[in-house]
């Protein structure tokens, strides 16, 4: 019986993990605030800010996975703006 309960709990946890969607960054202003860069920041400055923040909050180093996703999303928004 205990094995069945553990299997069901693992399946439920995996299902919830699959359904979890990372929060999206709503605007460029929010992305700049997350990374702490200026409005006219170049790609190198954005990448440096991203690298600095990820070193502090990376999940492999005990940080928050949700915060790491938001930092990555902010980088993608700002670098996408520079590409187009």
Secondary structure, DSSP 8 states (H G I E B T S, - for coil): -HHHHHHHHHHHHHHHHHH--------HHHHHHHHT--TT--HHHHHHHHHHHHHHH-GGGT--HHHHHHHHHHHHHHHHHHH-
